[in-house]
Amino acid sequence: MVNPEKIEGLLEKLQTYVKQLNELKKLSNKELTGKFTNLNSAKYLFQIAIECCLDIGNHIISSEGYRSPVNYKDIFKVLNENKILPDRFTETALSMAKFRNRLVHLYFEIDDINLYKYLQENLKYFDEYVKYILAFLKKNK
């Protein structure tokens, strides 16, 4: 059975990280990429925000007895298979997992300009993910 308190705690952390990313989003490209503390903060906050999403997904999968995911991207596929994430959002979620893997394993290949662009365009997807998780929790009370 899903532990709502555990998920709510992870959602709180996620919302904190997204709030911090939104502060960095206000910076110009030059301000973000020109100061290593801003740039590295954005990279790390993206990584842990996405990991919160993955941890939430893993908790749901484990608690509900869904099939075990074979990798991080597969977590979002399993959530989709079980109607927690809709098809139209799952591709976005998969790209989030792919971005997390690049941040962790191919960090030296992260282009600063693309990171700035990603920051400007993708924060809304965290809010969308939260919406689907909250709907799942509400449905399963």
N, CA, C and O of each residue as an XYZ file, in Angstrom:
564
protein
N       0.829     -1.182      0.000
C       0.000      0.000      0.000
C       0.875      1.247      0.000
O       1.864      1.322      0.729
N       0.508      2.213     -0.813
C       1.265      3.458     -0.936
C       1.222      4.219      0.386
O       0.176      4.314      1.028
N       2.360      4.751      0.780
C       2.462      5.574      1.975
C       2.303      7.038      1.559
O       3.251      7.639      1.054
N       1.110      7.620      1.765
C       0.876      9.000      1.323
C       1.832     10.004      1.955
O       2.225     10.975      1.310
N       2.208      9.779      3.212
C       3.121     10.707      3.884
C       4.493     10.726      3.204
O       5.123     11.776      3.070
N       4.935      9.556      2.785
C       6.235      9.473      2.094
C       6.162     10.244      0.766
O       7.058     11.023      0.443
N       5.106     10.019      0.019
C       4.966     10.718     -1.266
C       4.810     12.215     -1.043
O       5.421     13.013     -1.755
N       4.007     12.602     -0.073
C       3.826     14.030      0.202
C       5.141     14.684      0.608
O       5.411     15.823      0.225
N       5.968     13.968      1.387
C       7.285     14.491      1.757
C       8.173     14.689      0.540
O       8.862     15.703      0.424
N       8.156     13.723     -0.361
C       8.945     13.856     -1.593
C       8.392     14.980     -2.476
O       9.159     15.704     -3.112
N       7.080     15.123     -2.515
C       6.484     16.212     -3.298
C       6.873     17.571     -2.728
O       7.099     18.516     -3.484
N       6.952     17.677     -1.414
C       7.392     18.935     -0.793
C       8.825     19.257     -1.194
O       9.145     20.395     -1.536
N       9.682     18.246     -1.148
C      11.073     18.456     -1.563
C      11.125     18.868     -3.034
O      11.850     19.792     -3.401
N      10.357     18.181     -3.862
C      10.319     18.503     -5.288
C       9.892     19.947     -5.493
O      10.497     20.670     -6.284
N       8.870     20.363     -4.796
C       8.395     21.733     -4.967
C       9.424     22.755     -4.494
O       9.517     23.845     -5.059
N      10.195     22.415     -3.465
C      11.284     23.292     -3.019
C      12.339     23.423     -4.113
O      12.794     24.527     -4.413
N      12.725     22.302     -4.703
C      13.744     22.335     -5.751
C      13.257     23.109     -6.976
O      14.016     23.865     -7.582
N      11.998     22.916     -7.330
C      11.441     23.619     -8.496
C      11.357     25.117     -8.210
O      11.590     25.930     -9.105
N      11.033     25.482     -6.990
C      11.006     26.904     -6.617
C      12.405     27.517     -6.778
O      12.550     28.635     -7.273
N      13.417     26.777     -6.359
C      14.789     27.258     -6.502
C      15.196     27.341     -7.971
O      15.876     28.282     -8.381
N      14.779     26.359     -8.756
C      15.051     26.415    -10.201
C      14.344     27.618    -10.828
O      14.887     28.254    -11.731
N      13.150     27.928    -10.360
C      12.436     29.095    -10.876
C      13.177     30.392    -10.565
O      13.106     31.345    -11.341
N      13.881     30.438     -9.447
C      14.716     31.610     -9.136
C      15.863     31.719    -10.135
O      16.180     32.807    -10.616
N      16.481     30.580    -10.441
C      17.566     30.582    -11.429
C      17.048     30.900    -12.831
O      17.765     31.475    -13.649
N      15.824     30.530    -13.094
C      15.216     30.787    -14.408
C      15.135     32.285    -14.698
O      15.153     32.697    -15.858
N      15.048     33.087    -13.660
C      14.939     34.540    -13.814
C      16.244     35.171    -14.301
O      16.249     36.300    -14.791
N      17.338     34.443    -14.166
C      18.640     34.962    -14.584
C      18.740     34.985    -16.104
O      18.121     34.179    -16.798
N      19.521     35.914    -16.596
C      19.806     35.926    -18.030
C      20.735     34.759    -18.342
O      21.331     34.159    -17.447
N      20.843     34.457    -19.610
C      21.748     33.389    -20.044
C      23.157     33.678    -19.536
O      23.838     32.786    -19.031
N      23.585     34.921    -19.674
C      24.934     35.299    -19.257
C      25.109     35.167    -17.742
O      26.158     34.721    -17.275
N      24.087     35.552    -16.976
C      24.172     35.442    -15.517
C      24.220     33.980    -15.073
O      24.937     33.635    -14.134
N      23.460     33.130    -15.744
C      23.439     31.717    -15.373
C      24.740     31.032    -15.772
O      25.378     30.372    -14.952
N      25.124     31.188    -17.016
C      26.279     30.448    -17.526
C      27.609     31.105    -17.160
O      28.655     30.459    -17.219
N      27.577     32.376    -16.786
C      28.809     33.098    -16.473
C      29.286     32.932    -15.043
O      30.398     33.340    -14.708
N      28.461     32.343    -14.203
C      28.843     32.170    -12.800
C      28.685     30.696    -12.445
O      27.582     30.151    -12.476
N      29.792     30.066    -12.111
C      29.762     28.618    -11.899
C      28.798     28.210    -10.791
O      28.223     27.123    -10.857
N      28.606     29.044     -9.783
C      27.688     28.664     -8.703
C      26.247     28.603     -9.214
O      25.484     27.725     -8.812
N      25.879     29.514    -10.080
C      24.528     29.479    -10.662
C      24.367     28.271    -11.573
O      23.375     27.546    -11.494
N      25.342     28.067    -12.427
C      25.294     26.978    -13.395
C      25.248     25.611    -12.699
O      24.422     24.761    -13.032
N      26.130     25.419    -11.748
C      26.173     24.135    -11.054
C      24.963     23.935    -10.152
O      24.517     22.804     -9.958
N      24.432     25.008     -9.606
C      23.197     24.901     -8.828
C      22.062     24.412     -9.715
O      21.290     23.542     -9.312
N      21.955     24.961    -10.913
C      20.893     24.549    -11.835
C      21.043     23.071    -12.185
O      20.059     22.332    -12.197
N      22.256     22.643    -12.465
C      22.484     21.241    -12.811
C      22.086     20.331    -11.651
O      21.377     19.345    -11.851
N      22.535     20.655    -10.454
C      22.248     19.806     -9.308
C      20.755     19.818     -8.969
O      20.180     18.772     -8.668
N      20.133     20.983     -9.016
C      18.710     21.054     -8.710
C      17.879     20.273     -9.718
O      16.905     19.620     -9.345
N      18.252     20.333    -10.980
C      17.562     19.503    -11.976
C      17.720     18.025    -11.628
O      16.752     17.265    -11.654
N      18.927     17.632    -11.309
C      19.183     16.227    -11.001
C      18.320     15.761     -9.837
O      17.654     14.731     -9.946
N      18.313     16.490     -8.730
C      17.582     16.005     -7.564
C      16.070     16.177     -7.725
O      15.302     15.422     -7.129
N      15.637     17.144     -8.509
C      14.198     17.272     -8.776
C      13.712     16.060     -9.576
O      12.671     15.480     -9.269
N      14.463     15.692    -10.584
C      14.087     14.522    -11.390
C      14.178     13.257    -10.543
O      13.336     12.367    -10.671
N      15.181     13.168     -9.687
C      15.293     11.998     -8.815
C      14.117     11.911     -7.846
O      13.699     10.807     -7.497
N      13.577     13.036     -7.406
C      12.353     13.013     -6.582
C      11.216     12.369     -7.367
O      10.483     11.533     -6.838
N      11.074     12.761     -8.627
C      10.024     12.169     -9.467
C      10.224     10.665     -9.596
O       9.264      9.897     -9.532
N      11.461     10.254     -9.775
C      11.767      8.825     -9.897
C      11.508      8.089     -8.586
O      10.982      6.976     -8.593
N      11.870      8.697     -7.474
C      11.637      8.074     -6.173
C      10.142      7.905     -5.897
O       9.710      6.878     -5.373
N       9.369      8.911     -6.252
C       7.914      8.818     -6.099
C       7.388      7.670     -6.946
O       6.602      6.846     -6.479
N       7.828      7.625     -8.189
C       7.402      6.552     -9.085
C       7.791      5.189     -8.556
O       6.982      4.262     -8.579
N       9.018      5.051     -8.081
C       9.472      3.765     -7.536
C       8.655      3.348     -6.325
O       8.335      2.170     -6.165
N       8.319      4.302     -5.476
C       7.516      3.974     -4.297
C       6.139      3.462     -4.710
O       5.650      2.467     -4.175
N       5.527      4.143     -5.654
C       4.201      3.713     -6.130
C       4.290      2.320     -6.752
O       3.472      1.448     -6.458
N       5.275      2.121     -7.601
C       5.439      0.830     -8.292
C       5.630     -0.297     -7.283
O       4.977     -1.337     -7.376
N       6.509     -0.092     -6.337
C       6.780     -1.110     -5.326
C       5.549     -1.373     -4.461
O       5.189     -2.524     -4.212
N       4.912     -0.305     -4.009
C       3.757     -0.432     -3.111
C       2.557     -1.077     -3.777
O       1.792     -1.796     -3.134
N       2.396     -0.821     -5.060
C       1.233     -1.341     -5.782
C       1.499     -2.702     -6.432
O       0.591     -3.325     -6.982
N       2.740     -3.150     -6.363
C       3.074     -4.455     -6.932
C       3.119     -4.469     -8.453
O       2.915     -5.511     -9.076
N       3.387     -3.315     -9.048
C       3.524     -3.250    -10.505
C       4.837     -3.916    -10.912
O       5.695     -4.176    -10.068
N       4.987     -4.187    -12.190
C       6.225     -4.819    -12.666
C       7.427     -3.944    -12.325
O       7.330     -2.717    -12.300
N       8.539     -4.580    -12.069
C       9.751     -3.848    -11.706
C      10.342     -3.160    -12.930
O      10.497     -3.785    -13.979
N      10.670     -1.883    -12.804
C      11.304     -1.191    -13.928
C      12.736     -1.693    -14.126
O      13.413     -2.083    -13.174
N      13.175     -1.673    -15.378
C      14.526     -2.149    -15.681
C      15.570     -1.037    -15.622
O      16.767     -1.307    -15.525
N      15.114      0.214    -15.682
C      16.015      1.362    -15.582
C      15.186      2.584    -15.182
O      13.976      2.480    -14.985
N      15.830      3.723    -15.065
C      15.120      4.934    -14.632
C      14.001      5.327    -15.586
O      12.896      5.653    -15.151
N      14.281      5.297    -16.876
C      13.236      5.661    -17.841
C      12.028      4.744    -17.726
O      10.888      5.175    -17.903
N      12.285      3.494    -17.430
C      11.204      2.517    -17.357
C      10.246      2.801    -16.197
O       9.098      2.357    -16.230
N      10.692      3.523    -15.187
C       9.803      3.904    -14.085
C       8.600      4.658    -14.641
O       7.460      4.376    -14.273
N       8.857      5.614    -15.526
C       7.771      6.402    -16.107
C       6.904      5.554    -17.031
O       5.699      5.782    -17.130
N       7.506      4.581    -17.707
C       6.725      3.681    -18.564
C       5.772      2.833    -17.727
O       4.620      2.625    -18.109
N       6.252      2.346    -16.587
C       5.396      1.543    -15.709
C       4.251      2.401    -15.170
O       3.115      1.932    -15.091
N       4.532      3.635    -14.803
C       3.462      4.526    -14.344
C       2.439      4.761    -15.451
O       1.241      4.861    -15.187
N       2.910      4.847    -16.673
C       2.005      5.006    -17.818
C       1.177      3.746    -18.040
O      -0.030      3.831    -18.268
N       1.805      2.595    -17.975
C       1.092      1.325    -18.167
C      -0.050      1.169    -17.175
O      -1.052      0.513    -17.459
N       0.116      1.780    -16.009
C      -0.879      1.652    -14.944
C      -1.749      2.895    -14.817
O      -2.376      3.132    -13.785
N      -1.773      3.683    -15.888
C      -2.693      4.825    -16.024
C      -2.475      5.932    -14.992
O      -3.400      6.678    -14.673
N      -1.259      6.035    -14.474
C      -0.936      7.127    -13.558
C      -0.431      8.323    -14.354
O      -0.754      9.468    -14.038
N       0.354      8.054    -15.377
C       0.801      9.096    -16.304
C       0.139      8.863    -17.653
O       0.157      7.741    -18.160
N      -0.445      9.901    -18.244
C      -1.059      9.733    -19.560
C      -0.007      9.620    -20.656
O       1.138     10.037    -20.485
N      -0.415      9.054    -21.772
C       0.494      8.870    -22.910
C       1.176     10.170    -23.305
O       2.388     10.200    -23.523
N       0.408     11.233    -23.397
C       0.969     12.497    -23.895
C       2.055     13.060    -22.979
O       2.914     13.813    -23.436
N       2.028     12.708    -21.704
C       3.048     13.196    -20.775
C       4.231     12.238    -20.660
O       5.327     12.657    -20.289
N       4.032     10.997    -20.965
C       5.069      9.999    -20.742
C       6.333     10.285    -21.551
O       7.440     10.096    -21.047
N       6.186     10.734    -22.782
C       7.382     11.071    -23.580
C       8.187     12.177    -22.904
O       9.417     12.140    -22.900
N       7.500     13.151    -22.340
C       8.172     14.226    -21.606
C       8.898     13.657    -20.394
O      10.050     14.003    -20.129
N       8.220     12.787    -19.665
C       8.829     12.174    -18.491
C      10.064     11.362    -18.872
O      11.071     11.384    -18.164
N       9.984     10.654    -19.980
C      11.141      9.874    -20.444
C      12.317     10.785    -20.766
O      13.467     10.437    -20.494
N      12.038     11.941    -21.339
C      13.127     12.872    -21.642
C      13.716     13.445    -20.356
O      14.904     13.766    -20.312
N      12.902     13.578    -19.309
C      13.422     14.025    -18.011
C      14.412     12.998    -17.456
O      15.481     13.361    -16.966
N      14.052     11.724    -17.536
C      14.945     10.672    -17.050
C      16.248     10.645    -17.854
O      17.334     10.452    -17.307
N      16.109     10.842    -19.148
C      17.298     10.876    -20.013
C      18.195     12.062    -19.637
O      19.418     11.930    -19.598
N      17.588     13.210    -19.364
C      18.351     14.389    -18.962
C      19.054     14.141    -17.626
O      20.210     14.528    -17.453
N      18.371     13.507    -16.695
C      18.985     13.172    -15.405
C      20.206     12.276    -15.610
O      21.247     12.491    -14.989
N      20.080     11.282    -16.474
C      21.204     10.388    -16.738
C      22.383     11.141    -17.339
O      23.538     10.853    -17.027
N      22.087     12.102    -18.199
C      23.178     12.904    -18.780
C      23.836     13.758    -17.694
O      25.060     13.894    -17.671
N      23.036     14.331    -16.799
C      23.596     15.146    -15.716
C      24.509     14.323    -14.813
O      25.533     14.818    -14.341
N      24.141     13.078    -14.576
C      24.902     12.224    -13.662
C      26.096     11.573    -14.355
O      27.200     11.571    -13.810
N      25.889     11.027    -15.536
C      26.921     10.210    -16.165
C      27.696     10.915    -17.276
O      28.854     10.583    -17.527
N      27.081     11.865    -17.930
C      27.742     12.570    -19.039
C      27.801     14.071    -18.750
O      27.663     14.894    -19.654
N      28.007     14.409    -17.488
C      28.008     15.803    -17.027
C      28.959     16.683    -17.828
O      28.711     17.878    -17.989
N      30.028     16.112    -18.323
C      31.015     16.870    -19.087
C      30.508     17.228    -20.484
O      31.118     18.041    -21.178
N      29.397     16.622    -20.893
C      28.823     16.916    -22.208
C      27.654     17.905    -22.141
O      27.111     18.286    -23.178
N      27.264     18.322    -20.935
C      26.132     19.240    -20.798
C      26.552     20.607    -21.309
O      27.463     21.235    -20.769
N      25.887     21.050    -22.340
C      26.149     22.347    -22.946
C      25.426     23.423    -22.137
O      24.227     23.317    -21.882
N      26.165     24.460    -21.737
C      25.590     25.503    -20.879
C      24.408     26.212    -21.529
O      23.425     26.522    -20.856
N      24.492     26.467    -22.818
C      23.406     27.163    -23.522
C      22.151     26.282    -23.533
O      21.041     26.775    -23.329
N      22.332     24.979    -23.774
C      21.189     24.068    -23.754
C      20.602     23.930    -22.362
O      19.390     23.770    -22.217
N      21.448     23.988    -21.327
C      20.946     23.946    -19.956
C      20.065     25.165    -19.693
O      18.998     25.049    -19.091
N      20.513     26.318    -20.142
C      19.713     27.539    -19.978
C      18.364     27.386    -20.692
O      17.318     27.725    -20.137
N      18.400     26.882    -21.900
C      17.170     26.674    -22.671
C      16.260     25.672    -21.967
O      15.051     25.884    -21.879
N      16.834     24.591    -21.471
C      16.062     23.573    -20.755
C      15.396     24.192    -19.520
O      14.234     23.912    -19.223
N      16.136     25.019    -18.822
C      15.612     25.703    -17.642
C      14.430     26.599    -18.007
O      13.435     26.643    -17.283
N      14.536     27.303    -19.114
C      13.473     28.213    -19.531
C      12.214     27.475    -19.983
O      11.108     27.994    -19.832
N      12.368     26.291    -20.526
C      11.243     25.623    -21.187
C      10.623     24.443    -20.433
O       9.509     24.039    -20.767
N      11.291     23.884    -19.444
C      10.846     22.589    -18.931
C      10.384     22.533    -17.480
O       9.983     21.464    -17.020
N      10.423     23.610    -16.759
C      10.018     23.554    -15.355
C       8.538     23.233    -15.189
O       8.136     22.642    -14.187
N       7.746     23.612    -16.151
C       6.299     23.360    -16.074
C       5.986     21.866    -15.992
O       4.928     21.489    -15.487
N       6.870     21.028    -16.469
C       6.614     19.593    -16.470
C       6.650     18.993    -15.065
O       6.000     17.980    -14.807
N       7.401     19.610    -14.165
C       7.387     19.137    -12.787
C       6.003     19.359    -12.172
O       5.477     18.486    -11.482
N       5.428     20.518    -12.426
C       4.082     20.803    -11.917
C       3.061     19.824    -12.488
O       2.144     19.391    -11.791
N       3.229     19.484    -13.750
C       2.320     18.539    -14.381
C       2.460     17.149    -13.746
O       1.465     16.466    -13.504
N       3.688     16.746    -13.484
C       3.930     15.460    -12.829
C       3.257     15.425    -11.455
O       2.604     14.444    -11.100
N       3.421     16.497    -10.696
C       2.808     16.584     -9.368
C       1.295     16.427     -9.481
O       0.675     15.750     -8.660
N       0.704     17.049    -10.492
C      -0.745     16.962    -10.689
C      -1.184     15.511    -10.873
O      -2.191     15.096    -10.299
N      -0.453     14.745    -11.657
C      -0.812     13.342    -11.894
C      -0.632     12.489    -10.634
O      -1.431     11.594    -10.363
N       0.411     12.773     -9.881
C       0.653     12.011     -8.652
C      -0.425     12.325     -7.617
O      -0.920     11.422     -6.942
N      -0.787     13.593     -7.490
C      -1.847     13.958     -6.545
C      -3.183     13.336     -6.944
O      -3.952     12.911     -6.082
N      -3.458     13.282     -8.233
C      -4.690     12.637     -8.711
C      -4.681     11.155     -8.346
O      -5.706     10.608     -7.939
N      -3.524     10.507     -8.493
C      -3.404      9.098     -8.124
C      -3.664      8.911     -6.629
O      -4.395      8.005     -6.227
N      -3.052      9.784     -5.802
C      -3.238      9.676     -4.354
C      -4.709      9.868     -3.972
O      -5.246      9.141     -3.136
N      -5.337     10.841     -4.588
C      -6.735     11.124     -4.291
C      -7.624      9.934     -4.653
O      -8.523      9.563     -3.898
N      -7.361      9.350     -5.802
C      -8.127      8.212     -6.283
C      -7.955      6.975     -5.410
O      -8.853      6.139     -5.315
N      -6.795      6.869     -4.776
C      -6.466      5.663     -4.005
C      -6.546      5.860     -2.498
O      -5.921      5.114     -1.745
N      -7.290      6.834     -2.056
C      -7.466      7.041     -0.602
C      -8.324      5.964     -0.011
O      -8.581      5.971      1.193
